[in-house]
Amino acid sequence: MPKAAYFEILAGTYEEYILGYFFSSKEKKLTQSVASHDHYGSVRALAICDKYLASGATDDRIIIYNLKSRKEHCMLTHHESTITALAFTKDHSHIISASQDGSLAIVRAGNWQLEKLWTKAHKGGTILDIAVHSSGKLALSLGTDCTIRTWNLIKGRAAYIINLNSKCEDPKSLEKIIFGPDDVKFILYGGKITQIWSIETGGILEELKHEERVTSCVWMDSNTVFIGYEDGKISVWDLESKTQKISQQGHNGRVKAAQYFEGFITTASSTGQIKVWTRKLREIACVNTDCRITCLSIAQWSGIVKKEEEETHNIDEVVKERIPQKSTVVVEVEYSSDKELSSVKINNTKRKLKGDTAAKTKKNKMENTEQTEQVKVGNKSKNISKKKKKKHNV
């Protein structure tokens, strides 16, 4: 029996949302875990490392979330254009970000301080994608200037440049670059071609041609690749024989993104569907998000979810502490039962009676004090007149 797989699928959308879904291979279903609306533009890139999720959007901001506390951790604002790509190093020490204006940045994870910024990494052209080597010493960037640039992350400078105009028939159609599990090969895809490159030779090893436009691609192992197409079809390719093992219809719309994790393939379509497949492309779970999905990422999940009853109980306790006691009178008045209404009326009449009696006693006290003061004044005047008479007699 294979081990049970638990993971969380996180998707960015054109509608500015980040959606999350828990997947359990035992239950074979997708359960919504999060729906965050913190960006002011469509979400274009997602990256995950350990407990952090990074999201980049057309609002030029990168938001870092803590997946354990389910809260926003911080915000990075060093870019001045749409975020196009995000990638963490394997040791989770740094995050690399790219933007539409061609700037490339390296930020240290933890204190989230900007360590390096290249404002024109691809001569001012848009950076389409980033791939980070597992060693954390090397990164590749693909740009609209039809070049692949290799970056030395230790020295913080560009190492060398590969001109794609002499390597590809249609270099402007290329969109994504992905390192393979062996860290030697990497995929370059876009248009109707998928190329397998080697960083050792700096050249193309294999090239797969397709009838439809390739919109997503992901490594399953060092010799197997999953590919999604614009017409919604999905396929599994063997790189050694350059043949399709499996090909079938997967979605009604184009396959916008795909991820491979713990033996399962997750795909997302432009129509809003998220599906989970086995290696043999047998559908296990499906959910309709009602949003146009732009990007996809997978996070490790323990398989434990907090019960809703416990959460609501804690919320009620907090609310009770914040609401003052006087507000209970308002709640009682809102009830429609005659007994409660009559009790409220009786309490009000009692309050009126108490108020009237208090006012009367206060009035009586004031009258008594006035009378005593008048008596004192009269006695003083009498004593003064008696003293004058005595002096006159003398």
TORKOL-4160 file (C-alpha; in steps of 0.2 Angstrom, whole numbers, padded with zeros to 4 digits, m for minus):
394
<pt num="1" X="0000" Y="0000" Z="0000"/>
<pt num="2" X="0007" Y="0017" Z="m0005"/>
<pt num="3" X="0009" Y="0030" Z="0009"/>
<pt num="4" X="m0005" Y="0043" Z="0011"/>
<pt num="5" X="m0001" Y="0060" Z="0003"/>
<pt num="6" X="m0007" Y="0076" Z="0011"/>
<pt num="7" X="m0003" Y="0093" Z="0004"/>
<pt num="8" X="m0010" Y="0110" Z="0001"/>
<pt num="9" X="m0013" Y="0117" Z="m0016"/>
<pt num="10" X="m0012" Y="0136" Z="m0017"/>
<pt num="11" X="m0017" Y="0146" Z="m0033"/>
<pt num="12" X="m0016" Y="0164" Z="m0038"/>
<pt num="13" X="m0030" Y="0171" Z="m0049"/>
<pt num="14" X="m0034" Y="0186" Z="m0060"/>
<pt num="15" X="m0047" Y="0191" Z="m0047"/>
<pt num="16" X="m0033" Y="0196" Z="m0035"/>
<pt num="17" X="m0037" Y="0181" Z="m0024"/>
<pt num="18" X="m0025" Y="0168" Z="m0017"/>
<pt num="19" X="m0035" Y="0152" Z="m0015"/>
<pt num="20" X="m0030" Y="0136" Z="m0005"/>
<pt num="21" X="m0036" Y="0118" Z="m0005"/>
<pt num="22" X="m0031" Y="0104" Z="0006"/>
<pt num="23" X="m0029" Y="0087" Z="m0003"/>
<pt num="24" X="m0029" Y="0070" Z="0006"/>
<pt num="25" X="m0026" Y="0054" Z="m0004"/>
<pt num="26" X="m0037" Y="0044" Z="0009"/>
<pt num="27" X="m0052" Y="0055" Z="0007"/>
<pt num="28" X="m0049" Y="0059" Z="m0012"/>
<pt num="29" X="m0056" Y="0076" Z="m0011"/>
<pt num="30" X="m0051" Y="0094" Z="m0011"/>
<pt num="31" X="m0056" Y="0105" Z="0004"/>
<pt num="32" X="m0054" Y="0124" Z="0004"/>
<pt num="33" X="m0042" Y="0130" Z="0016"/>
<pt num="34" X="m0039" Y="0149" Z="0013"/>
<pt num="35" X="m0046" Y="0163" Z="0002"/>
<pt num="36" X="m0035" Y="0179" Z="0004"/>
<pt num="37" X="m0038" Y="0196" Z="m0005"/>
<pt num="38" X="m0023" Y="0206" Z="0000"/>
<pt num="39" X="m0017" Y="0211" Z="m0017"/>
<pt num="40" X="m0024" Y="0226" Z="m0028"/>
<pt num="41" X="m0020" Y="0217" Z="m0044"/>
<pt num="42" X="m0020" Y="0200" Z="m0052"/>
<pt num="43" X="m0008" Y="0187" Z="m0044"/>
<pt num="44" X="0006" Y="0182" Z="m0056"/>
<pt num="45" X="0018" Y="0172" Z="m0046"/>
<pt num="46" X="0019" Y="0161" Z="m0031"/>
<pt num="47" X="0033" Y="0152" Z="m0022"/>
<pt num="48" X="0034" Y="0142" Z="m0006"/>
<pt num="49" X="0048" Y="0137" Z="0006"/>
<pt num="50" X="0045" Y="0128" Z="0023"/>
<pt num="51" X="0032" Y="0139" Z="0032"/>
<pt num="52" X="0033" Y="0154" Z="0020"/>
<pt num="53" X="0022" Y="0158" Z="0005"/>
<pt num="54" X="0027" Y="0172" Z="m0006"/>
<pt num="55" X="0015" Y="0180" Z="m0019"/>
<pt num="56" X="0018" Y="0193" Z="m0032"/>
<pt num="57" X="0005" Y="0203" Z="m0042"/>
<pt num="58" X="0002" Y="0217" Z="m0054"/>
<pt num="59" X="0002" Y="0229" Z="m0039"/>
<pt num="60" X="0021" Y="0229" Z="m0039"/>
<pt num="61" X="0021" Y="0221" Z="m0022"/>
<pt num="62" X="0027" Y="0204" Z="m0014"/>
<pt num="63" X="0018" Y="0198" Z="0001"/>
<pt num="64" X="0025" Y="0185" Z="0013"/>
<pt num="65" X="0013" Y="0174" Z="0022"/>
<pt num="66" X="0016" Y="0163" Z="0037"/>
<pt num="67" X="0007" Y="0146" Z="0033"/>
<pt num="68" X="0008" Y="0140" Z="0051"/>
<pt num="69" X="m0001" Y="0156" Z="0058"/>
<pt num="70" X="m0011" Y="0159" Z="0043"/>
<pt num="71" X="m0006" Y="0177" Z="0043"/>
<pt num="72" X="0003" Y="0190" Z="0033"/>
<pt num="73" X="0021" Y="0191" Z="0039"/>
<pt num="74" X="0028" Y="0206" Z="0029"/>
<pt num="75" X="0028" Y="0215" Z="0012"/>
<pt num="76" X="0042" Y="0219" Z="0000"/>
<pt num="77" X="0041" Y="0234" Z="m0011"/>
<pt num="78" X="0058" Y="0235" Z="m0019"/>
<pt num="79" X="0050" Y="0232" Z="m0037"/>
<pt num="80" X="0042" Y="0246" Z="m0047"/>
<pt num="81" X="0033" Y="0235" Z="m0060"/>
<pt num="82" X="0023" Y="0219" Z="m0061"/>
<pt num="83" X="0030" Y="0204" Z="m0052"/>
<pt num="84" X="0033" Y="0191" Z="m0065"/>
<pt num="85" X="0043" Y="0177" Z="m0056"/>
<pt num="86" X="0047" Y="0171" Z="m0038"/>
<pt num="87" X="0059" Y="0157" Z="m0032"/>
<pt num="88" X="0066" Y="0152" Z="m0016"/>
<pt num="89" X="0083" Y="0144" Z="m0014"/>
<pt num="90" X="0083" Y="0126" Z="m0008"/>
<pt num="91" X="0090" Y="0130" Z="0009"/>
<pt num="92" X="0077" Y="0143" Z="0011"/>
<pt num="93" X="0090" Y="0157" Z="0014"/>
<pt num="94" X="0085" Y="0169" Z="0000"/>
<pt num="95" X="0071" Y="0173" Z="m0012"/>
<pt num="96" X="0074" Y="0179" Z="m0029"/>
<pt num="97" X="0061" Y="0190" Z="m0038"/>
<pt num="98" X="0059" Y="0197" Z="m0055"/>
<pt num="99" X="0048" Y="0210" Z="m0063"/>
<pt num="100" X="0041" Y="0216" Z="m0079"/>
<pt num="101" X="0053" Y="0231" Z="m0081"/>
<pt num="102" X="0068" Y="0219" Z="m0081"/>
<pt num="103" X="0074" Y="0221" Z="m0063"/>
<pt num="104" X="0080" Y="0206" Z="m0053"/>
<pt num="105" X="0082" Y="0206" Z="m0034"/>
<pt num="106" X="0089" Y="0195" Z="m0020"/>
<pt num="107" X="0081" Y="0196" Z="m0003"/>
<pt num="108" X="0087" Y="0187" Z="0013"/>
<pt num="109" X="0073" Y="0177" Z="0021"/>
<pt num="110" X="0071" Y="0180" Z="0039"/>
<pt num="111" X="0075" Y="0198" Z="0041"/>
<pt num="112" X="0069" Y="0201" Z="0023"/>
<pt num="113" X="0082" Y="0214" Z="0018"/>
<pt num="114" X="0086" Y="0217" Z="0000"/>
<pt num="115" X="0104" Y="0211" Z="m0003"/>
<pt num="116" X="0106" Y="0214" Z="m0022"/>
<pt num="117" X="0096" Y="0223" Z="m0036"/>
<pt num="118" X="0099" Y="0223" Z="m0054"/>
<pt num="119" X="0088" Y="0236" Z="m0062"/>
<pt num="120" X="0092" Y="0230" Z="m0080"/>
<pt num="121" X="0096" Y="0212" Z="m0079"/>
<pt num="122" X="0089" Y="0208" Z="m0097"/>
<pt num="123" X="0094" Y="0225" Z="m0104"/>
<pt num="124" X="0077" Y="0232" Z="m0098"/>
<pt num="125" X="0067" Y="0218" Z="m0106"/>
<pt num="126" X="0054" Y="0208" Z="m0096"/>
<pt num="127" X="0060" Y="0193" Z="m0086"/>
<pt num="128" X="0048" Y="0179" Z="m0089"/>
<pt num="129" X="0054" Y="0166" Z="m0077"/>
<pt num="130" X="0067" Y="0161" Z="m0064"/>
<pt num="131" X="0075" Y="0144" Z="m0060"/>
<pt num="132" X="0086" Y="0141" Z="m0045"/>
<pt num="133" X="0098" Y="0127" Z="m0044"/>
<pt num="134" X="0097" Y="0116" Z="m0028"/>
<pt num="135" X="0114" Y="0120" Z="m0023"/>
<pt num="136" X="0109" Y="0138" Z="m0021"/>
<pt num="137" X="0124" Y="0144" Z="m0030"/>
<pt num="138" X="0117" Y="0146" Z="m0047"/>
<pt num="139" X="0101" Y="0153" Z="m0055"/>
<pt num="140" X="0094" Y="0155" Z="m0073"/>
<pt num="141" X="0083" Y="0169" Z="m0079"/>
<pt num="142" X="0073" Y="0169" Z="m0096"/>
<pt num="143" X="0069" Y="0186" Z="m0103"/>
<pt num="144" X="0060" Y="0194" Z="m0118"/>
<pt num="145" X="0077" Y="0199" Z="m0125"/>
<pt num="146" X="0078" Y="0180" Z="m0131"/>
<pt num="147" X="0092" Y="0176" Z="m0119"/>
<pt num="148" X="0095" Y="0164" Z="m0104"/>
<pt num="149" X="0106" Y="0173" Z="m0091"/>
<pt num="150" X="0116" Y="0163" Z="m0078"/>
<pt num="151" X="0118" Y="0171" Z="m0061"/>
<pt num="152" X="0132" Y="0167" Z="m0049"/>
<pt num="153" X="0123" Y="0169" Z="m0032"/>
<pt num="154" X="0139" Y="0168" Z="m0022"/>
<pt num="155" X="0147" Y="0183" Z="m0030"/>
<pt num="156" X="0131" Y="0191" Z="m0035"/>
<pt num="157" X="0134" Y="0194" Z="m0053"/>
<pt num="158" X="0130" Y="0187" Z="m0071"/>
<pt num="159" X="0141" Y="0173" Z="m0076"/>
<pt num="160" X="0137" Y="0170" Z="m0094"/>
<pt num="161" X="0123" Y="0173" Z="m0107"/>
<pt num="162" X="0115" Y="0161" Z="m0120"/>
<pt num="163" X="0108" Y="0169" Z="m0135"/>
<pt num="164" X="0092" Y="0159" Z="m0140"/>
<pt num="165" X="0090" Y="0166" Z="m0157"/>
<pt num="166" X="0103" Y="0154" Z="m0164"/>
<pt num="167" X="0096" Y="0139" Z="m0154"/>
<pt num="168" X="0077" Y="0140" Z="m0157"/>
<pt num="169" X="0066" Y="0142" Z="m0172"/>
<pt num="170" X="0054" Y="0153" Z="m0162"/>
<pt num="171" X="0063" Y="0160" Z="m0147"/>
<pt num="172" X="0050" Y="0174" Z="m0143"/>
<pt num="173" X="0037" Y="0160" Z="m0140"/>
<pt num="174" X="0047" Y="0153" Z="m0125"/>
<pt num="175" X="0039" Y="0156" Z="m0108"/>
<pt num="176" X="0046" Y="0146" Z="m0094"/>
<pt num="177" X="0062" Y="0137" Z="m0087"/>
<pt num="178" X="0062" Y="0123" Z="m0075"/>
<pt num="179" X="0077" Y="0113" Z="m0067"/>
<pt num="180" X="0075" Y="0094" Z="m0067"/>
<pt num="181" X="0076" Y="0083" Z="m0052"/>
<pt num="182" X="0094" Y="0078" Z="m0057"/>
<pt num="183" X="0100" Y="0097" Z="m0057"/>
<pt num="184" X="0109" Y="0095" Z="m0073"/>
<pt num="185" X="0094" Y="0096" Z="m0086"/>
<pt num="186" X="0082" Y="0110" Z="m0087"/>
<pt num="187" X="0066" Y="0112" Z="m0098"/>
<pt num="188" X="0063" Y="0127" Z="m0109"/>
<pt num="189" X="0045" Y="0128" Z="m0116"/>
<pt num="190" X="0033" Y="0139" Z="m0125"/>
<pt num="191" X="0024" Y="0139" Z="m0142"/>
<pt num="192" X="0023" Y="0122" Z="m0149"/>
<pt num="193" X="0040" Y="0116" Z="m0143"/>
<pt num="194" X="0048" Y="0109" Z="m0127"/>
<pt num="195" X="0067" Y="0108" Z="m0126"/>
<pt num="196" X="0078" Y="0099" Z="m0114"/>
<pt num="197" X="0094" Y="0108" Z="m0110"/>
<pt num="198" X="0110" Y="0103" Z="m0101"/>
<pt num="199" X="0119" Y="0115" Z="m0090"/>
<pt num="200" X="0135" Y="0105" Z="m0092"/>
<pt num="201" X="0136" Y="0107" Z="m0111"/>
<pt num="202" X="0125" Y="0123" Z="m0112"/>
<pt num="203" X="0115" Y="0116" Z="m0126"/>
<pt num="204" X="0099" Y="0107" Z="m0131"/>
<pt num="205" X="0099" Y="0088" Z="m0128"/>
<pt num="206" X="0081" Y="0084" Z="m0135"/>
<pt num="207" X="0067" Y="0094" Z="m0143"/>
<pt num="208" X="0049" Y="0089" Z="m0142"/>
<pt num="209" X="0037" Y="0096" Z="m0155"/>
<pt num="210" X="0018" Y="0097" Z="m0153"/>
<pt num="211" X="0003" Y="0100" Z="m0163"/>
<pt num="212" X="m0005" Y="0112" Z="m0150"/>
<pt num="213" X="0003" Y="0126" Z="m0140"/>
<pt num="214" X="0011" Y="0121" Z="m0123"/>
<pt num="215" X="0004" Y="0130" Z="m0108"/>
<pt num="216" X="0012" Y="0120" Z="m0094"/>
<pt num="217" X="0025" Y="0108" Z="m0091"/>
<pt num="218" X="0032" Y="0099" Z="m0075"/>
<pt num="219" X="0045" Y="0086" Z="m0072"/>
<pt num="220" X="0039" Y="0069" Z="m0065"/>
<pt num="221" X="0056" Y="0061" Z="m0064"/>
<pt num="222" X="0073" Y="0063" Z="m0073"/>
<pt num="223" X="0066" Y="0055" Z="m0089"/>
<pt num="224" X="0047" Y="0058" Z="m0088"/>
<pt num="225" X="0038" Y="0075" Z="m0091"/>
<pt num="226" X="0020" Y="0080" Z="m0089"/>
<pt num="227" X="0013" Y="0093" Z="m0102"/>
<pt num="228" X="m0003" Y="0103" Z="m0103"/>
<pt num="229" X="m0009" Y="0111" Z="m0119"/>
<pt num="230" X="m0020" Y="0126" Z="m0124"/>
<pt num="231" X="m0034" Y="0115" Z="m0129"/>
<pt num="232" X="m0036" Y="0107" Z="m0112"/>
<pt num="233" X="m0027" Y="0091" Z="m0117"/>
<pt num="234" X="m0014" Y="0083" Z="m0105"/>
<pt num="235" X="0000" Y="0070" Z="m0109"/>
<pt num="236" X="0015" Y="0061" Z="m0102"/>
<pt num="237" X="0031" Y="0060" Z="m0112"/>
<pt num="238" X="0046" Y="0048" Z="m0111"/>
<pt num="239" X="0061" Y="0058" Z="m0115"/>
<pt num="240" X="0072" Y="0043" Z="m0119"/>
<pt num="241" X="0061" Y="0037" Z="m0133"/>
<pt num="242" X="0053" Y="0054" Z="m0137"/>
<pt num="243" X="0036" Y="0047" Z="m0137"/>
<pt num="244" X="0019" Y="0050" Z="m0128"/>
<pt num="245" X="0015" Y="0037" Z="m0115"/>
<pt num="246" X="m0003" Y="0044" Z="m0112"/>
<pt num="247" X="m0013" Y="0058" Z="m0120"/>
<pt num="248" X="m0031" Y="0063" Z="m0115"/>
<pt num="249" X="m0043" Y="0077" Z="m0113"/>
<pt num="250" X="m0040" Y="0085" Z="m0095"/>
<pt num="251" X="m0049" Y="0101" Z="m0095"/>
<pt num="252" X="m0062" Y="0111" Z="m0105"/>
<pt num="253" X="m0050" Y="0126" Z="m0106"/>
<pt num="254" X="m0031" Y="0128" Z="m0107"/>
<pt num="255" X="m0021" Y="0120" Z="m0094"/>
<pt num="256" X="m0014" Y="0136" Z="m0086"/>
<pt num="257" X="m0002" Y="0128" Z="m0073"/>
<pt num="258" X="0004" Y="0111" Z="m0067"/>
<pt num="259" X="0013" Y="0104" Z="m0052"/>
<pt num="260" X="0020" Y="0087" Z="m0047"/>
<pt num="261" X="0021" Y="0082" Z="m0028"/>
<pt num="262" X="0022" Y="0065" Z="m0019"/>
<pt num="263" X="0017" Y="0055" Z="m0034"/>
<pt num="264" X="0002" Y="0066" Z="m0039"/>
<pt num="265" X="0000" Y="0079" Z="m0053"/>
<pt num="266" X="m0010" Y="0094" Z="m0049"/>
<pt num="267" X="m0017" Y="0104" Z="m0064"/>
<pt num="268" X="m0027" Y="0121" Z="m0065"/>
<pt num="269" X="m0036" Y="0127" Z="m0080"/>
<pt num="270" X="m0041" Y="0145" Z="m0086"/>
<pt num="271" X="m0059" Y="0140" Z="m0083"/>
<pt num="272" X="m0056" Y="0139" Z="m0064"/>
<pt num="273" X="m0055" Y="0120" Z="m0062"/>
<pt num="274" X="m0041" Y="0112" Z="m0051"/>
<pt num="275" X="m0039" Y="0093" Z="m0053"/>
<pt num="276" X="m0027" Y="0080" Z="m0045"/>
<pt num="277" X="m0021" Y="0065" Z="m0055"/>
<pt num="278" X="m0011" Y="0050" Z="m0053"/>
<pt num="279" X="0005" Y="0046" Z="m0063"/>
<pt num="280" X="m0006" Y="0037" Z="m0075"/>
<pt num="281" X="m0018" Y="0052" Z="m0077"/>
<pt num="282" X="m0032" Y="0045" Z="m0068"/>
<pt num="283" X="m0043" Y="0059" Z="m0060"/>
<pt num="284" X="m0044" Y="0058" Z="m0041"/>
<pt num="285" X="m0051" Y="0075" Z="m0036"/>
<pt num="286" X="m0059" Y="0090" Z="m0044"/>
<pt num="287" X="m0065" Y="0107" Z="m0038"/>
<pt num="288" X="m0071" Y="0123" Z="m0047"/>
<pt num="289" X="m0065" Y="0139" Z="m0040"/>
<pt num="290" X="m0075" Y="0151" Z="m0050"/>
<pt num="291" X="m0059" Y="0161" Z="m0054"/>
<pt num="292" X="m0047" Y="0162" Z="m0068"/>
<pt num="293" X="m0031" Y="0154" Z="m0061"/>
<pt num="294" X="m0014" Y="0161" Z="m0066"/>
<pt num="295" X="m0002" Y="0151" Z="m0056"/>
<pt num="296" X="0000" Y="0136" Z="m0044"/>
<pt num="297" X="0011" Y="0130" Z="m0030"/>
<pt num="298" X="0011" Y="0116" Z="m0018"/>
<pt num="299" X="0014" Y="0116" Z="0001"/>
<pt num="300" X="0017" Y="0101" Z="0013"/>
<pt num="301" X="0003" Y="0098" Z="0025"/>
<pt num="302" X="0002" Y="0087" Z="0040"/>
<pt num="303" X="m0016" Y="0081" Z="0037"/>
<pt num="304" X="m0023" Y="0089" Z="0053"/>
<pt num="305" X="m0036" Y="0103" Z="0052"/>
<pt num="306" X="m0042" Y="0112" Z="0067"/>
<pt num="307" X="m0060" Y="0109" Z="0071"/>
<pt num="308" X="m0072" Y="0123" Z="0067"/>
<pt num="309" X="m0081" Y="0122" Z="0084"/>
<pt num="310" X="m0065" Y="0125" Z="0094"/>
<pt num="311" X="m0061" Y="0141" Z="0083"/>
<pt num="312" X="m0079" Y="0148" Z="0085"/>
<pt num="313" X="m0079" Y="0145" Z="0104"/>
<pt num="314" X="m0063" Y="0155" Z="0105"/>
<pt num="315" X="m0070" Y="0169" Z="0095"/>
<pt num="316" X="m0086" Y="0169" Z="0106"/>
<pt num="317" X="m0075" Y="0171" Z="0121"/>
<pt num="318" X="m0065" Y="0186" Z="0114"/>
<pt num="319" X="m0081" Y="0194" Z="0108"/>
<pt num="320" X="m0089" Y="0192" Z="0125"/>
<pt num="321" X="m0074" Y="0201" Z="0133"/>
<pt num="322" X="m0075" Y="0216" Z="0121"/>
<pt num="323" X="m0094" Y="0219" Z="0122"/>
<pt num="324" X="m0099" Y="0229" Z="0137"/>
<pt num="325" X="m0113" Y="0223" Z="0149"/>
<pt num="326" X="m0124" Y="0238" Z="0144"/>
<pt num="327" X="m0126" Y="0230" Z="0127"/>
<pt num="328" X="m0136" Y="0216" Z="0135"/>
<pt num="329" X="m0151" Y="0228" Z="0137"/>
<pt num="330" X="m0151" Y="0231" Z="0118"/>
<pt num="331" X="m0151" Y="0212" Z="0115"/>
<pt num="332" X="m0166" Y="0210" Z="0127"/>
<pt num="333" X="m0176" Y="0223" Z="0118"/>
<pt num="334" X="m0174" Y="0214" Z="0101"/>
<pt num="335" X="m0182" Y="0198" Z="0108"/>
<pt num="336" X="m0200" Y="0197" Z="0103"/>
<pt num="337" X="m0207" Y="0187" Z="0118"/>
<pt num="338" X="m0220" Y="0196" Z="0128"/>
<pt num="339" X="m0213" Y="0191" Z="0145"/>
<pt num="340" X="m0196" Y="0199" Z="0140"/>
<pt num="341" X="m0204" Y="0215" Z="0134"/>
<pt num="342" X="m0214" Y="0216" Z="0150"/>
<pt num="343" X="m0199" Y="0213" Z="0161"/>
<pt num="344" X="m0190" Y="0227" Z="0151"/>
<pt num="345" X="m0205" Y="0239" Z="0154"/>
<pt num="346" X="m0205" Y="0235" Z="0173"/>
<pt num="347" X="m0187" Y="0238" Z="0174"/>
<pt num="348" X="m0189" Y="0255" Z="0166"/>
<pt num="349" X="m0204" Y="0260" Z="0177"/>
<pt num="350" X="m0193" Y="0255" Z="0192"/>
<pt num="351" X="m0179" Y="0266" Z="0186"/>
<pt num="352" X="m0191" Y="0280" Z="0184"/>
<pt num="353" X="m0198" Y="0278" Z="0201"/>
<pt num="354" X="m0181" Y="0278" Z="0209"/>
<pt num="355" X="m0176" Y="0293" Z="0199"/>
<pt num="356" X="m0192" Y="0303" Z="0205"/>
<pt num="357" X="m0189" Y="0298" Z="0223"/>
<pt num="358" X="m0171" Y="0303" Z="0222"/>
<pt num="359" X="m0176" Y="0320" Z="0214"/>
<pt num="360" X="m0189" Y="0323" Z="0228"/>
<pt num="361" X="m0176" Y="0319" Z="0242"/>
<pt num="362" X="m0164" Y="0331" Z="0234"/>
<pt num="363" X="m0177" Y="0345" Z="0233"/>
<pt num="364" X="m0181" Y="0342" Z="0251"/>
<pt num="365" X="m0163" Y="0343" Z="0257"/>
<pt num="366" X="m0161" Y="0359" Z="0247"/>
<pt num="367" X="m0176" Y="0367" Z="0255"/>
<pt num="368" X="m0171" Y="0362" Z="0273"/>
<pt num="369" X="m0153" Y="0369" Z="0270"/>
<pt num="370" X="m0161" Y="0386" Z="0264"/>
<pt num="371" X="m0172" Y="0386" Z="0280"/>
<pt num="372" X="m0158" Y="0383" Z="0292"/>
<pt num="373" X="m0148" Y="0397" Z="0284"/>
<pt num="374" X="m0162" Y="0409" Z="0286"/>
<pt num="375" X="m0164" Y="0405" Z="0304"/>
<pt num="376" X="m0145" Y="0407" Z="0307"/>
<pt num="377" X="m0146" Y="0424" Z="0298"/>
<pt num="378" X="m0161" Y="0429" Z="0309"/>
<pt num="379" X="m0152" Y="0424" Z="0325"/>
<pt num="380" X="m0136" Y="0434" Z="0320"/>
<pt num="381" X="m0147" Y="0450" Z="0317"/>
<pt num="382" X="m0155" Y="0448" Z="0334"/>
<pt num="383" X="m0139" Y="0446" Z="0344"/>
<pt num="384" X="m0132" Y="0462" Z="0335"/>
<pt num="385" X="m0147" Y="0472" Z="0340"/>
<pt num="386" X="m0146" Y="0467" Z="0358"/>
<pt num="387" X="m0128" Y="0472" Z="0359"/>
<pt num="388" X="m0132" Y="0490" Z="0352"/>
<pt num="389" X="m0146" Y="0492" Z="0365"/>
<pt num="390" X="m0134" Y="0488" Z="0379"/>
<pt num="391" X="m0121" Y="0500" Z="0373"/>
<pt num="392" X="m0135" Y="0514" Z="0372"/>
<pt num="393" X="m0140" Y="0511" Z="0390"/>
<pt num="394" X="m0123" Y="0512" Z="0396"/>
